[in-house]
Amino acid sequence: MGLGIFVSKTPVVYIRWQLNERFLILKQILSTALQGAFERDEITEFQKNLDWVAKTSLAFQDSSYENLYSILKTLQSNQFNMEMLIDGICLYEYSIEEGDQKLSFFPFAH
């Protein structure tokens, strides 16, 4: 794991996850599920096999290039080289007007 930044209108600061076999299997399961939801018109704008990055966004539209140094300085003391057990994944919809809305939760079997 480590930190990354996507350069766009506002910088996207994220934790990048290390890919392993189990993570790639998860990606395939999610891709199949999302493809099915797209074909049933339950979601829009889905495209399969894009340059997918396994990540957790920390700063998105609330960031700017002016405060990027402060964001990174705040994160500097954190250790990002640990293991985590993930028990599920949530699918959210986001809009500026309504914020986050949880659509689905997919639990993982242990």
Buried (B, 14 or more C-beta within 10 A) or exposed (E): BEBEBEEEEBBBBBBBBEEEEEEEEBEEEBBEEBBEBBEEEEBEEBEEEEEEEBBEEBBBEEBEEEBBEEBBEEBEEEEEEEEEEEEEEEBEEEEEEEEEEEEBEEEEEE
